[in-house]
Amino acid sequence: MTGVQTCALPICKGDEAAAEAVLASVPEGLADEAFVEGPSYYRRLRMYRGELAPEDLLAPDKGSQVIHDVETIYATQGYGVGNWYLYNGETDRARAVFDQILQGRSRFAFGYIAAELDLREMAEG
């Protein structure tokens, strides 16, 4: 199964052909330094393409980033992984990742806010 099959990209959710097109348009082999805001979203795209395993994103490395701390990186990358699990029906794994994100201090990171919302929706059924 490729990352495209899950199509966690909001613009093409459920449309595998659109997901393939989006992921194919993203350049390969970019260095972390190529991203002003850091490479976390690029790493998520690489996971969707099958170049990285979800677990690779759950052990973030700050690397050369100066903008974000490791907890913000985890919230961003972790949310992508949790969303991946949720979309693929692995609810327990998704919940565990979202819970871990909420243990961090990056309360204003998109991944933190999205994890809160997803956990609330999961609890409500």
Helices and strands as residue ranges (DSSP letters): H 3-6, G 10-12, H 16-25, G 32-34, H 40-48, H 54-57, H 70-87, H 91-102, H 110-124
